[in-house]
C-alpha cells in the first residue's frame, strides 16, 4: 500500500494520480498511520474519448470552397458604422 506523510500531501498531483489509478493511500505522521485515503468505486481512468473528424465533416458540408469569414465580418461592420 502506498503511503504519504503530511508534508508530502502538498503534492496533490501525485496523490490524484494514485487515486485515479485505484490505489489506496495511507496518510502518515512520524511513521504512525493517521488514516487511509480510499478512491471512490469506479474511478479508474476511462479510455480516451474518440473525437469526430471535424475537418472531414467540414469538407463534406462545404466542399473545397473557402468561407471568407474575415471579409464578411468587415462588410457587416462597415454597414453598421
C-alpha positions in Angstrom: 0.0 0.0 0.0 1.3 3.4 -0.9 1.9 5.9 1.9 2.4 9.7 2.1 3.2 11.9 5.1 1.5 15.2 5.9 4.3 17.3 4.3 4.2 15.3 1.1 0.4 15.8 0.9 1.0 19.2 -0.6 2.0 17.4 -3.8 -1.6 16.8 -4.9 -0.7 15.8 -8.5 0.9 12.5 -7.3 -1.9 11.8 -4.9 -4.5 12.4 -7.6 -2.6 10.1 -9.9 -2.6 7.3 -7.3 -6.2 7.7 -6.6 -7.2 7.8 -10.3 -5.2 4.5 -10.7 -7.4 3.0 -8.0 -4.7 2.9 -5.3 -5.4 3.3 -1.6 -3.0 5.7 0.1 -2.1 5.7 3.8 -1.7 9.1 5.5 1.2 9.0 8.0 2.7 11.2 10.6 6.1 10.1 12.1 5.6 6.5 10.8 2.2 6.3 12.5 -0.9 5.8 10.3 -3.4 8.6 10.7 -5.8 7.3 8.1 -6.4 6.0 4.6 -7.5 7.8 1.5 -9.5 5.4 -0.5 -10.6 6.1 -4.1 -14.3 6.1 -4.8 -15.5 2.9 -6.6 -15.2 3.1 -10.4 -12.8 5.9 -10.5 -10.2 4.1 -12.7 -9.2 6.1 -15.7 -11.6 5.7 -18.6 -10.3 5.1 -22.1 -9.6 8.2 -24.2 -12.6 9.7 -26.0 -12.7 9.4 -29.8 -13.3 12.8 -31.2 -15.1 13.2 -34.5 -13.1 14.2 -37.6 -14.2 17.8 -37.8 -12.1 18.5 -40.9 -13.8 15.7 -42.8 -17.2 17.0 -41.7 -16.3 20.5 -42.9 -15.2 19.1 -46.3 -18.4 17.1 -46.6 -20.6 20.1 -45.9 -18.7 22.9 -47.7 -16.5 21.0 -50.1 -13.3 22.8 -51.2 -14.7 26.3 -51.1 -13.3 28.7 -48.6 -15.6 30.8 -46.5 -14.4 34.4 -46.4 -15.3 35.0 -42.8 -13.0 37.9 -42.2 -14.3 39.7 -45.3 -17.9 39.0 -44.3 -17.2 40.4 -40.8 -15.6 43.6 -42.2 -18.5 44.2 -44.6 -21.0 43.6 -41.7 -19.2 46.1 -39.5 -19.0 48.7 -42.3 -22.7 48.6 -42.7 -23.4 49.3 -39.1 -20.9 52.2 -38.6 
